[in-house]
């Protein structure tokens, strides 16, 4: 696990000092080693190539794993961030073809696989990664990102320059990227509480999409998809499987889950599990317990305050499976004092992420370097309420759109006028009064500010920015149309909320503390199998995430399976009305100044704050605005 950076520039514009500075900005991602290399290319016109890496040593802890790494046979160079869990199988396959290795690292396996198979090597990889290879013979740069988008990769191109990095802030550190606000990114941040790929909040900086590779050659770039979430419709002849079909499916999923978890144990340092006591993380512990000789280390965040502590659930799982369990105590004062550092750690603004920052900091203090997380279980096994509500909203929208506009418009207006002024009523009013801006009810379910609220917050009415903000939503929706309603929600959750909030926060906030988080429940082979299952089969029975629970063959206790669903929560509602109120209230009055001048309307910001003070909106709305303001202050 690492941080990577690269600069391609014509006419020798890459200085060693600049490359070192950019690489150093990633030190938190890789405290164990650092390396840079400057190369001279002759195509198209005296291009200089700089590659940098910061290393968090997980596989082959020796100096032989140092990056940038060169293949002596081809002259190719690689910088790589991630883990390829099946690298030993790939190594054996390459060795059978006569390939020789100098190290025991997965980085060298990737370098040799590219030399042997070219871009086709990506289809062989099982893991999470962002990589860059300078192809010496073809004089081209090859970038690639893992299928699910677990590891980030950003790039910028302008005026004979091409830059890439693991973090947006690293690109800004070079001084080669103008610190200008991207309006499309701002629109999506206000809509969802995070910036949606491929845009970022910095104009000109793009994210390479999941399952894509990019080639820079002869001064031009080409992007291509090599994998996507399955978007074909699963055969569905009945609402629920027969007993035999159910048993066979659960046995098959059990084997795929077991393989995904087993693969992600590959490491030359101990691997732990972030254990909340919910179904997803408890499932990982259950699966790990099947492998004899694996030392089970579990880590849970606990609070002194009983209202926020879930210690009894994680303790029950640890006892059942004989784990060496560690409770990491977080006081509310710990959490409160961590907020400024957590805001500084954000690579892009997010309304979430503080929880992950705290968990990762405590894990780092406990000596954890690699941890498995249950992230993705809700998206893949239909655990959210959206899997039931969004299909109902789809049906309502189809019916409502058949009502003549002459009748629909006044009814929607009457509802909006009569409804209680709270967040749920605003969303329902937005659905009833939709004029095509919402695209699909799913986006309403994840919306932070409705279109009308967003219009009151933004000064500009930039059609280009609005269209650019809408484009990734439309693309995800188009890709999911052939799926049944439940699998469509799974696709949209994975490519929208999970990708742009959960995975980004998990990467950024864990790497701020040099902790590698692995996510077996979104292994792409497991994902492919789950999308072949009819959506309705995932919601049969009264058991939450019944396919996941069934695949574990009754290994989870009933008190875990049927416990109330609850994430790791912090008392932000209280804090914004008490300890944090003076600072946030003051910051929001300045929000229309500085980098956000000409974009944010102070009257709209004040309206959001007053709605919170009067109990008409949740804490997440003013908090999201505060985070946006602080991120812009720190980075623009």
N, C-alpha and C positions, 0 to 999 in steps of 0.2 A: 504494500500500500504506500502510495507516494503522492507527491505533487509534481506536475510537469509544466514546462513552459518552453515556447519556441518562438524565434523571430527570424523571418526571412526578409532580407532587404537588398535592394539593388545598390550598387556603387559603394559597397563596404560600409553601410550605415549602422552596423551592429558593433558596438564596442564591448569589450570584455567586462568593463565596469557595469554597463547597463544590464548585461545578461546576468551577472552575479547579483545585482540588486534585485532583479525580477525573481531570480531563483530563491534568494534569501527571504522574500516576502511569503514563501510557501513553507518556511521552516517548521511551523506548527504541524503541518501535514507529514513531515518527515524529519524527525530530529536525529536520526541515527547516522545519516550520511548525506553528503552533498556533492554534486558534480555538474560541470558545464563543459561544453565543447563548441568551438567555432570552426566551421567548415567553409570551404570555398567551392561554389558551384560555377559552372561556365555557361549554363543555359538559364534563362534566355540571354542575359547580359550581365555577367559578373555579379551573380547573386551570392550574398553571404548568408550562411545558415547558422543560427545559434540554438543550441538545445541545452536545457537545464533540468535538473531533477533533484528533489529532496526525498530521501528514502526513509520509510518506516519498515524496518527489517522484520519480515514475517517468515519468508522462505529463504533458505540458504543465507544464514546470518553472516557468512564469511565475506571478505572483500571481493570475492568472485561475483557477488551479486550487484556490484557497483554499477551505477548508471550516470551518464549515458553509456550504453553498452555497444561495442562494435563487433560485428561478425567478420573475423579475419578473412574468410573465404570470399565474401561478396563486397566487403567494405561498407555494408549497410550499418546504420546506427539506429538505436531505439531508446526512447524514454517512455515509461509505462507506469500507469497508476491502476492498481487493481490486483485481483487474484484470479488465476485460471485454475479452477479446482481439478480439472482432469488433465493437468499438464504431464503427469507421470505416464498416463496412457498415450498421450500424444508423443512424448519423448520416446517411448518404446516403439511406436509406429515409425517415427523418423529414424531411429537407430536401425530398425529392420531394413530401411532403405539406404543404409550406409552413412547416415549423418553422425558426426561426432560432437561431443559436448565437453566444455571445459568446467562448467559449474553445475550446481544442482538447483538452479533457480528457474521459476516459470518464465522469467523475462527472456532468458536465452532460448527457451523452447519456442516462444512467440517469434523471436528473431529468426530462428532456423525454419519455423513453419512458414513464415512469409517468404523466405528465400526459396523454399521448395514448392509452395502451392500458390504464392501470390495472394491476392485479395480473397481467394477461396478459403484461405485458412480460417477466416472468421466463422465459417459455418461449423468448424470443428471445435470451437471454444465453448466451454461451459464455465461461466463465471461472471464477474463484474469487472469492467475495465474501461479505461480511456488510454489510447496509445498513439504514439507518433513514430513513424519509421522514415528515415531519410534513405531513399533508394539510390545508392551511389551510381549504379549502372544506368538507370533510367533518368537520373537527375530529377527526381520528383519526391514530394512529401506525401506520405500516406497517413491519414488520421482515421481512427475508428472508435466507436462507442458501443458498449454492451447492449444486448437486445432490450432489456427492460429500463435502461437509463439510470442504473444505480450509481454509476460514477459520472461526474460532470465533465464537459469539455466545451470550452468557449473559444471563439475566434473573431478576428477583426481583419479587414482588408481595406486598404486605401493607399493611393499615391505610392505604388511600388513597394508597399509593406504588406506582409502577412504575418499575423501573430496568433498564437494559441496558448491556452493555459487552463489549468484546473479551476481557476477562480477568476471572476470578473475583476476583482480588486488587483490581482497581479497584472492584468493588462493595463489597468489605470496607473499602476506603479511605474511602468516603463516611461511614462510621459509622452508616449507616441499615440495614445488614444485620447481624443478630446473628451473632457468631462462635461458632456451634454446630456440632458434628460431626453429619454425616448418616450414620446407621448403614447405610443401604442402600449408600451410596457406599463405606463402609469394607468392607462384605462383598465388593463386587465388586473393590475394590483388592486385598484379600487373595487373592481367587480368581485374578485375572489380572495383577496388577502395575500396573494402571491403573484409574481410575474409569470405569465404562461409562455413556455417555449414555442418557437425558437427565439423570441424577443427577450431582451434583458431591459433593465432600467437605463442602460447606457446606450445612447444612439450609436449604431454601427456595430455593436457587439452582439453576436449571434451565438446560440447554442446549437451544437451539432445534435440532431435528433437521435433518439435511441434507435438501435438497429441500423444505423447508417455509417457509411465511410465517406471520407472526403479526400480528393486528390488535388494537390497543387502541382501544376506542371506547365512549364513555359509561360509562367506569369498569369495563368488562369486557373480557376477552381471548378471542380466537378463534384457534385454530391450524389450519392446513390444509396438506396435502401437495400439491405441484404436480409432483413428479417422484420416481421411485424407480428403483433398479436393476431391470432387466427380470427378472421372476420367472416368466414363462411358459416352458414346456418347448420347447427347440429340437428341430426335427424330426431324427430320427436313424434312418436306415434301415440303416446299416452301421457297424461298429466304426471304420472308417477311410475317408477320402474316396478316390475314384478319383484317378488322376493329373491328369485334367482338372479335377476339382473342387478339388483341392489347389492347382493352379496359379492358377485363377481366384480362389480365396479369398486366396491370398498377394498377388496383384496388387491386389485390393480393399483388403486391410489395409495394403499399402504406401502406397496413396493416402490412406487415412484417417490413418495415422501421419504422413505427410508434411504433411498439412493441419494436424494438431494441433500439430506442432512449429513449422510456419511461423507459425501464429497466435500462438504464445506467444513469438515474437521481438519482438512489438510493444513498443516501449520508446523513450524519449528519452534513455536512458543505456545504456552497453554491457551486453550479456547474456553471461554465462559459463556453463560446464557443470561441475558437480561430477562428476569422472571418477574412478571407482574402478578401471576396467579390467575390470569385470564386463560381462555381456551387456547389462543395462539401460542403464547410462550410456554404454557404448560405442555402443549403438544410437542414442542421441540425437546423438552426434557424427557418426555415419555419415549420419543423416538431415539434419543441419545442413549437411553438406558438399555436399549436392545443390543448395543454394541459392547460386548464384554471387554474389559480392560480400559474403557474410556473413563477418565476421571471426570465426574460431573461437578462442575463449579457453577453455582448460580448466584446471581447478584440482584438484590431488590432494593428499591428506594422505599424507605419507610419514614413516616412522619410521627412526631410526638403527639400531634393532635389526632384523636381517634376518627374524626370526621373525614380525614384525608388519607388515613393509613389503610392499606390492604394487606397488612403483614400476615394475617391469619391464613389467607389463601395461598400465598407464596410459601409459607412455612409448611402447609399441608402437602403441597406438591413435593417440596424438598424432602420431607420425611418419607413420603410414599416411595420415592425413587432413589433414596439414599444419597442425595446430593450434599456436597460440601457447600453449605448455604451461608452467604454473607449478606447482612443487612446494612445498608448504607443510610445512616440517619441524616435527614435533611430537616432542619428547623425552618420555620417560616422566615426567620431572619436571614438564614443562609440563602434562601431563594430570593428574598428581597434585595440583599446586597449584591447578588450575582447579576442582576438585571443589566447594569451598565456594561459589564464585561461581555455579557451575552449579546447585547446590541452591537458592540464593536466586532464580535465574531461573525456576524451575519455577512455572508458574501452578497446576498441580495435581500431586500427587506421581506419579512414574513410576519404575519399576524400570529404564527405559532412558533415553535422552536425553542422557547425558554425551557420547557420540560426536558427536551433532549439534551440541551446544554448542561443542565444540572445532573442528569443521569450519567452523562459521559464524564463530567468533571469528577464526580464521586467514584466512578469506575477507575479512572486514571489514578486517583489518589490511592485506590486499593491495589494498584499494580496490574490492572487488567489492560491487555494490549489488543486482544481480539475477542469479540462477543457476538453471539448469535441473537437475532431479534425476530420476533414474530410479526414484524411489519409485513403487510400484504395479505394476511389471512382474511381480513374482512372483505377486501376487494376480490379475492379469488374464490372464496367460499361463501359469498353472499351474506356477510355478517351485519351490514349496515341496514338501518331502517329504510334507506333509499331503495333497496331491492324490492320492497313491497310498495312504497309510496309512489315512486317514479312511474312504474307501469300504470298505476291508477291515474296519475296525473296525465300520462299519455292518452289514456282513454277519454278523460275529461276534455283534453285539448282537442281531440278529434271531433267529439260531439259539439263542443263549443264553437269550433270553427265552421260548423255547418249551420249554425244559427245566423240568420240574416244580420248583416252589420247594423242595419237600422234599429234592430232590437238589441243586439249585443252591446253596442256602445253605451246607450243610456243605462242598461242594467249594470255594466261594469263601473260606470261613473257613480251610480247610486251606491253600489257596494263599497267603493273606495271612500265615499263620503261618510257612510254610516259605520264602517268598520272601526274597531278599536285601534288606536295608534300604537301598534307594536310591530315587531319585526315579522312575525308570522302573518299578520294581516296585510302588511305591505307586500309580502311575497305573493299572497293569494290574489291581492288586487292587481299585481303585475301580471299574473297568469291570466286573469279574467280580461284585463285591458290590453293584453299583448297585441302589438301591431306588427309582429314579425321580428322584433329585436331580440327575443329570448332564444330563438333557434330550437330549443328543446327543453322540456321540464327539468331534465337532470341539472342543467346549468342553474336553474332557479333554486334547486335544492342545495347547491353549494355556494350560492351568491352571498356576498358580504353586503354590498350596496346594490339596490335595484337600479335599473336604468334611470328612473326619475331622480332617485337620490344622487346618483353619480352625476347627472346633469347639473344638479345644484352645487356640487362640489367643484366641478371643472369650469374654468373660465372659457376655455377654447371649445370650439365646435369644429374639430378637424376631421373631415370625412376620411382622409387618407389614414389617419391614426385609428379611427374607429373601425375601418375596414381591416387594417392590419391586425388589430386586437381580436377581431372576429374570426380571422382566417384559421388559426389553429383549432378553434372550437368547431368550425364548419368541417375542417379536415377530419377531426376525430369522429364527428357525427356521420359524415359520409362513409367512413371506413366501417362503422358499426351498424349500418342500416340493414344489412342482410341477417343480422343476429336476431334471436328472439329477445323480447323485452328485458328479461333478467340478465342474459349474457351481454346485452347492449349496455346495461348499467355497469356491469363488470368492466367492459372495455373502456367506458368513459371514466369510471373511477380510476382505472389504471393509468390512462393516458392524460388525465387532467389532474385530479386532486392528489393521487399518489405520486405521480411524477413530479409535479410542480410544487408540492408542499412537503409531503412526508419524506420522500427520498432525498430531496434537496436539503431539507432540514437535518435529516439523519446524517448525511455526508458532511455537511458544513459544521454542524455542532459537535459531532463526534471527533472529526479531524482537528477541530480547534484544540482538542486535548490529546491528540495523537492516539486515538482509539479507532480501531477498524471494526465497523459493524457489518455483519454478514446477514443476508436475508433469504434463508432457504425456501420460504413459502412462495417466493416469486422466481424460483429456478425456472428458466424458460421452457424446459422440457415438461415440467409439472404444469406450467401455464397452458402449454399446447394441449395437454390431455384434458384439463379442466374445461377448456373452451369447446371440446368435442362432446361435452355432457349437456343435454338439454337443460336450459335454465330452470325450468319448473322442478326438476329433480333435486335442485340444490335447496329448495325451500319446503320439501315434503316433511311432514311430521312437526312435532312441537320442539324438537331439539335444535338449539341454535347451531349454525354451521354443521348441519347434520352429516354431510359427507366427510368432513374432517374428523368429526367425533367418531363416526362409524369406521373410518379407515384405521383408527387407533385401537379398534377391537376392544372397546370398553375399558381401556387402560386409564382413562381419566375419571376421578371421583365425581359423583353426582353433584356435590356442592360446588365444584368448579364449572361443570357444564351448565348448570342452571342458576348460577349466581347472577345478580344484576350486572348488566354491561356498564363498565365505567373505565375511562382512561385515567392516566396519571394527571390529576388536575391540581391547579394552584388557585388560591383564593383571589384572583384578579378583581372580581366584582367588589370585594371588600377593599382591596388595596387602592383601587382607583377612587374610591370614596373617602379614603383615609390617608395612609402613608404616602401614596404616589400622587394624590390629587394636586397639591401645589405645583409640583414640577410639570405634570402633564398639562394642567390648565394653562400655565404660563407658556409652555412650548406651543400649544395649539393656537395661542393668540399670535405667535410669530410665524405660523406655518406658511403664510402667503408671501413671506419675505425670502430672500436668498435664492437658492436653486429652484424653488417652486414658484417663484414670482411669475406671474403671467399664466400660470397653469391652475392654481388652486384658489377658489373663492373663499375669503375669510368668513363671509356670512354663512356659507354652507358648512364650514368647519364648526362654527359656533352653534349652528342648529343641531349638529350631531352631538356636541357636548351637552347642550341643554336637554336634548332628548334622553341622554344617559342620566343626567342629574335627576330628571323627573321620572325615571323608571320606564321610559318608552322604548328604549333600545338597550341591548346588552353591552357589556364592557368591551366586547371585541371590536366594535366600530371605532370608538375614540382611541383605543389602544392601537389599532391598525394605522390610524392617521399619525399617531405619535411616533410609531416605529418608522414610518415613511419619512417623517420630518427629520428624525435623528440620523437615519441612514444617509439621507441627502446631505445633511450637515457634515457628516464624517467623510463622505466620498466625493462630493462635488465642490 
